[in-house]
Amino acid sequence: MKHLFTIVFVALFSMSAMAQQVDLRKKISVSGTAETEVTPDIIYISISLKEYLKDGNSKKKVEITELETQLYNAIQSAGISKENLMISNLSGYNTVAEKKKNPDFLVSKQYRLKVTDLNKWNAIIGAVDPKAVAYTNIDSYDYSKIEALKKDLKIKALQAAKAKATYLVEALGNQLGGVIDIQEINNETFPQPVYRTMMSMARGVGADAEAAPSAEIDFKKIKLSYVMNTVFEFK
């Protein structure tokens, strides 16, 4: 009997504790949204240069060092710091035996260039020997003030949620209290740029060699959208 009384007492105590934990506050759940679109102002372009033979003559090779100098000079003429040009890949320098065995062996070199103005890009690539340009394309892009923009949008989304909660509870004759919960939902989209990859392979015949066309680029904007799910108390 004493054991049964203890079980009943524990059960009643647990139910009482659970009742005390029930949140009896009046609450309203609302969402606020803020979004914007920005045009990328940082673009990373990959460039591949490759040695080629003048008029198909293996004794008249245009060396990679000459081509690299052309690229560096073009970048400096465009007012871009040389630190913005990085080597991303090499092919040929680790194959010394192959170069000795095959005098026609052609070295290629890949670079990554950071630009903030695509109008300068056409001038840069136009100053490089078109026969040496194997390809160019856009690797990625970004927006220089992205973090400040994210912060501003989150604040605006939260303010929108509060404004919505305020007019809803006031419509019922109540007063909005403090916030109980905040959950952030983001929907950032970085669409791939639409462009034509520039191709120019050395043909070995000067009259028939194709000049590298200018890259045609149409950027889609970066879209940032934030939703703040909030819970407010009201009285």
Secondary structure, DSSP 4 states (H G I P E B T S, - for coil): -HHHHHHHHHHHHHHHHHHHHS----EEEEEEEEEEEE---EEEEEEEEE-EEGGG-TTSEE-HHHHHHHHHHHHHHTT--GGGEEEEEEESTT-HHHHHH-TT---EEEEEEEES-HHHHHHHHHTS-GGGEEEEEEEEEE-TTHHHHHHHHHHHHHHHHHHHHHHHHHHTT--EEEEEEEEEEE--B-PPPEE--EE----S-TTTPPPPPPP-EEPPPEEEEEEEEEEEEE-
